[in-house]
Amino acid sequence: MSDPIDRGRWFVSTGWLAERLGDPQIAIVDASWHLPTSARDARAEYLERHIPGAVFFDIDAIADRATPLPHMLPAPEAFAEAVGDLGIGDGQEIVVYDVGPLYSAPRGWWSFRTMGVERVRILDGGLAAWIAEGRPVASGPERRARRRFTPRFDPARIADLETVRDALSSGAAQVADARPAPRFLGEAPEPRPGLRSGHMPGACSLPGSTLVDPSGRLVTGDELRGAFESAGIELAKPMIATCGSGVVAATLALAAEMLTGRPAAVYDGSWAEWGGRDDVAIEP
């Protein structure tokens, strides 16, 4: 069965990237990230093994330091300074990957898209596919000359608490929750201490993991459409994606944009914000 989505708009193959290693106009970005309960260190894993030339995009460090919420997207000027220091700049095509299965690379993709980058795609299969094919890896830090990055912030791609609260009360947009179903239902604790369990009244449950196949790739367009429909999400209407802290929500935003051609917003504070407040409603 053919896939109705042109995946080449959103993903690059390992073969495509292998042919372009060393091209200064290709910025390879390792955006791996792990839950705080995983006992894994994404930066240490990057230093041990990464695609040659890749820089590490630290989701926790390239963040708004003025808030206690985890890895909130920083102001455009701060983002530009941070990625410019990594050697990422204007005119480059950006290829983002994670260690797999597809998990945090969409957050990297969303971050660059929110800052106005048009030419950013995800490595299909991520580092796992790259290694499985016997392709070269490097260790240690990568040094790239600083480049100028000009942000062009797109507010349509990000939502704050008030926007989400209004969407839930007015129906202006659907809210899709990418957390695992047991957490959505309040049957499993949150990985961060101090957060209530449950979900936002009126939100739909669409676990991000259900959109990823066993090979670590996004499922086909027909399967994506079916997953959204099964979750009660109408793709013709605006959507805000949420999750635990704004990482996996980006997978839902990516999938929705692939299906509709329109940006879907990510609630950056997600449950780390909503579940930590006593002035918002929660359902078990």
Sequence and secondary structure as in RCSB ss.txt:
>XXXX:A:sequence
MSDPIDRGRWFVSTGWLAERLGDPQIAIVDASWHLPTSARDARAEYLERHIPGAVFFDIDAIADRATPLPHMLPA
PEAFAEAVGDLGIGDGQEIVVYDVGPLYSAPRGWWSFRTMGVERVRILDGGLAAWIAEGRPVASGPERRARRRFT
PRFDPARIADLETVRDALSSGAAQVADARPAPRFLGEAPEPRPGLRSGHMPGACSLPGSTLVDPSGRLVTGDELR
GAFESAGIELAKPMIATCGSGVVAATLALAAEMLTGRPAAVYDGSWAEWGGRDDVAIEP
>XXXX:A:secstr
   SS GGGTEE HHHHHTTTT TTEEEEE     TTS   HHHHHHHSB TT EE  TTTSS TTSSSTT    
HHHHHHHHHHTT  TT EEEEE SSSSSSHHHHHHHHHHTT SSEEEETTHHHHHHHTT   B S          
    GGGEE HHHHHHHHHH SSEEEE S HHHHTTSS  SSTT   SB TT EE  GGGGB TTSSB  HHHHH
HHHHHTT  TTS EEEE SSSSTHHHHHHHHHHHHSS  EEESSHHHHHTT SSS  B 
